[in-house]
């Protein structure tokens, strides 16, 4: 089996980062829901500590996004360069790889627009 091309590797990197970002968004929503649930409850002496811990977790998750966005942006730029070089090398015969690369770029740009 032939090793994956640079285009496939770059495409996988972008897809992985977009999925990672999506995962962090889901985690953030779950954490916010837990905080809201705790705010609505009357608690014992442990409730205040639990609330602080949950809020801290929300803030830590929010802190991940700027660095992750930069990684996605860099990966998309690299993928776009790989796509251009593939076109120059005449890899048009491998339409499936090129299509997946374009889809990954579109998904990353859509993801970025939703956040900003």
Helices and strands as residue ranges (DSSP letters): H 6-39, H 45-88, G 91-93, H 95-115
